[in-house]
Amino acid sequence: MKVEDFNPFWYNVSQEKQTPPRKCKVLMQNIVPLKCPKCNNTHLFYKYGKDKDGYQKYLCRKCYHQFAPDKPSPKKTSKYPRCPVCGKSSFLHHDYEYYSNYRCSDKKCNHSFFVPKVTAIPSTSISKLSGKTNFKRIRYPVHIILSALSMFFLGKNSFRNIALILKTVFNVKVSHTTISNWCKKFAPLFHNISLELIPMLNLNSDEWHVDETVVKIAGKKYYLWFVIDSETRFILGFHLSPYRDSRQAFALLNSVRNLGTPSAIVTDRYSAYKVPVKSLFGDSVKHIRVESFKDDITNNLIESFHHQFKAWYNTKQGFASFESANNLIYMFVFFYNFVRPHSSLNGLTPAQVA
């Protein structure tokens, strides 16, 4: 009787020896389902160490391709945005200071679109408001201050007339210089109030109207840019600048583009609006450039607002400085949006309609 009959663990060394794999290569059993991404092999693999990130590598015995199936595949992000029409890749056609012009790589599509450089676009003059953010350390009651502000921004009263009314009605003696300071210094306070109220408003409209007008600051000409909602008469934003170019239009439209989505933006024929509207709002928002007052769609709405603003502004005989002008204009816009009732809106304010 042979020895191997009694010992079940005896190996028959007389059989043909199989050549073992090289060091660090172990023949894998097909326990975990694997698949070679190159030749679709599903059962002939070697373990082949680990990669630099610590994931197990395998070697295909058919095509000798190395791969790590447990390693998450990196997401390839394109350097340029996809074409909004066909979804294919694009290339940079022209690069400018405030936007980039891309073109679709598909010659059949060949769509050209603009992408703004938000970090390069300047901020509006609203970000330069300065003053108090509360009523602390004020000698007079709050209702006296609010009454003086209402008389100044809702009517055509001068500071001396307001001081006389306060003395006559409330028996409170206030200097006209103090009232002038109130009208300027509380702009940041009312700006914080508007920032809390605006998210509750619905400013999605058919049309937003954009236009600019001229004001005088210390005898010099400045341009005041406005954006108004056609349905609610709400002033979405303004920008005060000594220049009238595309840079100012970029600053104004960039500050209001997140407040809502209009169907169209109405402007005059001034060419500075063309690129900002197209790059900031895309092809989904139509740009209507009116030519005369006889068109079906006109810019009369914002022209009417300019008449109201100029009626208040002309009593001031210009502004003394940029800082005071910026604060006073913002206060006028706040009272126009949130305090003043409009007869065209059935006695409601634009904020109540929105």
C-alpha positions, 0 to 999 in steps of 0.5 A, a space after each residue: 500500500 502506498 503512503 499517499 493512500 493513508 495521508 489525504 494531504 499528500 500531494 502527488 509531486 510526480 504530476 506535471 508542475 505548473 509554473 507559478 506566477 511571478 512575485 506579487 502576482 497571485 492567481 485570483 479566484 473568480 469570487 468578486 465579479 470583475 470585468 476588464 474595461 478593455 477586452 471585457 474579460 470576466 474570469 482571468 485576472 491577477 492581483 497586481 499590487 495597489 496604486 498610489 491611492 491605495 486601491 487594489 489593482 488587477 492585471 488582465 491575463 488576456 490583454 495585460 491591461 491594468 485597472 483598479 475597479 474600486 477606485 472612483 472615476 474622476 469626473 472630467 469637467 470641461 474648461 468651457 461651458 456647454 452649448 445652451 442649444 445642443 449641449 455639446 462642447 464649446 470653445 473660446 471665441 473672444 475674451 473681453 474684460 467683463 464677459 467671454 464669447 464662446 462658440 459651439 464646437 458643432 459646425 451645424 449648430 455654431 451657436 454663439 453665446 456670452 458668459 459674464 465674468 461676475 467677479 470682474 463686473 463693478 458694483 453699483 453705487 448702492 454698495 457705497 451707502 454710508 451712515 447709521 444702521 439704527 436709531 441709537 443716540 438720537 435726541 428726538 423720538 423716532 416718530 418725529 424723525 419718520 415724519 420729517 423723512 416722509 415730508 421730505 421724500 414724499 413731498 416738495 418741502 424744504 428742510 426749513 419748511 419741515 422744521 416749521 411744520 414740526 414746531 407748529 404741529 408737534 411743538 418740537 424745535 428741530 434745526 433744518 441742518 439736523 433734518 438734512 442730516 437725518 435724510 442722509 445718515 439713515 440710508 443704510 438702515 433703510 437699505 437693511 430693511 429692504 434687504 429683508 423685504 425683497 425676498 418676499 416679493 414676486 418680481 417675475 414680470 413681462 418687462 423690465 424697463 431700463 433707462 438713465 437720466 442726468 443729475 448735477 453734483 457740485 455743478 458736474 454732470 452725473 448719470 443716474 441709471 434705473 431699472 423698473 418693473 412694468 407690472 408692480 412699478 417697483 424700482 429694482 435698482 439704481 446706479 449713480 456714475 459720472 460715466 455713460 458706457 457699457 461698464 455702468 450697464 453691466 454693473 446695474 443689470 448684474 445687481 438686479 438679475 437675481 431678483 426675478 426673471 423677466 420675459 423681456 428687457 426694454 431699453 432705448 437704442 443706446 448700444 451700451 445695453 446690448 452686450 450686458 443684456 445678452 451676456 447676463 440674461 442669455 437668449 431666454 430674455 428678449 431685448 426690446 430696443 424701442 425707437 420712438 414713442 409710436 412703437 407698440 412697446 415703449 419706454 414711457 413707464 420709466 420716462 414717467 418715473 423720471 418726471 416724478 424723480 425730477 419733480 423732487 430733484 429740482 427742488 433740491 437745486 442739485 447735490 453737494 457731494 456724491 456721498 450725499 447724493 447717493 444716500 438721498 437718491 436711495 432714500 427716495 427710491 425706498 419711500 417710492 417702493 415701500 411707503 408712497 401709495 400710487 394711484 395707478 396701483 389702486 392706492 397700494 405701494 409697489 411692494 404691496 403689489 409685488 
